[in-house]
């Protein structure tokens, strides 16, 4: 027993080693430093070479300039304080609420009772029915509310699914690299194996099925029991949307090897190029064509209120739908979610509003559409500005996870500071410009490549220019 | 490989065995059956021998008759739809909002930005400062916001702490029996050892320090690395409040054996007999008297918005405060909570409102106090009615976790159905009366004793009479 452990029960040397191993760069040291800069600026500090911190490390639109959608928030205000419903004339004539806002609030209150009450563990039944209708309309195939589980954001859904799947230290899960680090962090916590497969940067970060097969085979050869494959579509951090053929190839492989497909589809409305195809719709089409081959494919597809035009991360809402799961396994999933009682009920209500927004002809539709389209075009404009900027950068790239080719001198300087070269670059970028990104190593990247990841939610495009200017100066300094 | 595993990736035989092992009776088979009865009644079914299902299995006050506190919910309505703040005259003159509601909403919005944005991972800084002030006032000792972590209900706090503490299958945590089954379920999931210590029914379910010491020693002798002790104060399901001396004895033992004290204090305002003493205040007093002996005691104390007069379970809010933890361990705790990003922000705001309610003289104070006292006296009335009923029941008990002494014939009938005798009793109670309780085995009980656990949140006291009538008939049937 060391001197430290003798003082207390817990020391860094004797806590859960899997917690220690987990890495989560999105909110790591760089993010902490950016918060310190933000606090300095708030106190009126003028020593820093910038007057604003740009949090491009995490998708947190409402911390930046994205306004919540009026219809959603008007409904939520009534759910939080139902006595307002007794003053319909005031709501309608003086506060600008429309009749469909009032009707929806009444319906949701009937469904959940009170937003201050626990719901059923897998979510309020009425809301799950609404999600099922949305999925049927989106995919053209039936959806059963009993297979839908409302969760506290997609993160909580991923945590549930991986908890059930990871049976032993030999269990492996195929994870795309680069990826949102939730997957690797969760697998570390569960002491299971992350089986990385590399996305193909030369093909718009598409999924190369041969890379998946190779990664699978190497893992199996090493004794790993590969049980699932994570697909992030559209991709985070790469922004790529998978083609129908790519999805088919993955499902075919999953059917053959009996892998659970975990389809992280939280960016399904953030599609600026190409078209979103849901895994469910492709799976059902394949099953229609060849029932025998595909009937037992297990698919879990996840969605969230945090992304897209909704952007309500702070409300922690989402859901996952299961297809083809063994009923006994579903019972265990139910038990697992019941241990944390239920997802936040106001977040469940936001899920309902997201999947069932105002329709053409309804009183709130015009404003809803105007706000939705406004957010969409703002995101598109910034994505395009970044795309153009990165393309023009020396050694730059075409995607929102740009490659950076650093001079040898910079790599040596990083080494001296005990940092990976891309981390060194990201810290220098933050120190010089106030723009906080995530080093590519936080998301994973092929050996001997360097990237950084930036979101495109910050207002305006001026800060994009700060990045390109910094990059030029950095390259000149270390050339 | 069995036939089942050949069909799919996941079967009941190959999923995470620790998920399978976890038991969570509060939302188990009995609760599921009660939901079926509720659905039947809602459809107009008249076949059942009761016309109402009483959910006494789980503390869910707003599903029953507890109304949310007006001040809280008025503030939340403004947080959800901030443009209402531009209509102060309407709020004040037509909707009954007071000026302190508006001021608080403005302050909270300044603190969190938007309730739709992620906050810092351990919670919004301004809210943590407010919690610290509350703790200072409650305990008379300083509290540091950096040691406060806002969580999605106390369950999520318990999950975080146990995740960090449980380092290996040898790690043990002392847990009171009976207990709220979250602790045993979480330890099962983490593949750690639950080290049960039995509360003393003969002494109002108090903590018998000798029982704790005995349980500790037996576990250590068996090779268990006991690292922490869970204290539930006031007790769930027993309702007992610990005396200051009992708390001192536990802290002294924890100091001697270097155990983390996890003080679950979510019922701190539900005290009908005796007085609540916080572990923090007792610890700081002990440290004042003997700094050397107590300086390194690690205490994590948890609180929640779900219980007491707040009763906002559906909003999933709570916090824990750490005292005496190693800073490196606290960094790992921070990293762990950052993986799930942050607690629901509207729930964080409710934590702020709970710890900082209207004060005497402020515009909302009168109504707040009236509502608070009304809920308190309703709870007290029902607790007393149950206490009286259980005392009068044959073989009954004085506590809200009553002993049931079942006739041999009933025990045999239970065996035939493959159920534990107390489960058999609870199912019969539900089938006959619509009252859903939890069998004592779900909370843990000494061998050869039987109990059931009931909450006392359901409106009225008529249903208490249903229980006593059933009990009499049941005893007569199986005598």
Interface residues (C-beta under 8 A of the other chain):
Chain A: X4 X6 X7 X8 X9 X10 X11 X12 X14 X15 X16 X17 X19 X20 X22 X24 X26 X27 X28 X35 X58 X60 X61 X62 X63 X68 X70 X73 X74 X76 X77 X78 X79 X80 X81 X83 X84 X87 X90 X94 X95 X96 X112 X113 X114 X115 X116 X117 X118 X119 X120 X121 X152 X153 X155 X156 X159 X163 X164 X165 X166 X167 X182 X185 X186 X189 X190 X227 X228 X258 X259 X260 X296 X298 X311 X312 X313 X314 X315 X316 X324 X325 X326 X328 X329 X332 X335 X336 X338 X339 X340 X341 X342 X343 X344 X345 X346 X347
Chain B: X4 X6 X7 X8 X9 X10 X11 X12 X14 X15 X16 X17 X19 X20 X22 X24 X26 X27 X28 X35 X58 X60 X61 X62 X63 X68 X70 X73 X74 X76 X77 X78 X79 X80 X81 X83 X84 X87 X90 X94 X95 X96 X112 X113 X114 X115 X116 X117 X118 X119 X120 X121 X152 X153 X155 X156 X159 X163 X164 X165 X166 X167 X182 X185 X186 X189 X190 X227 X228 X258 X259 X260 X296 X298 X311 X312 X313 X314 X315 X316 X324 X325 X326 X328 X329 X332 X335 X336 X338 X339 X340 X341 X342 X343 X344 X345 X346 X347
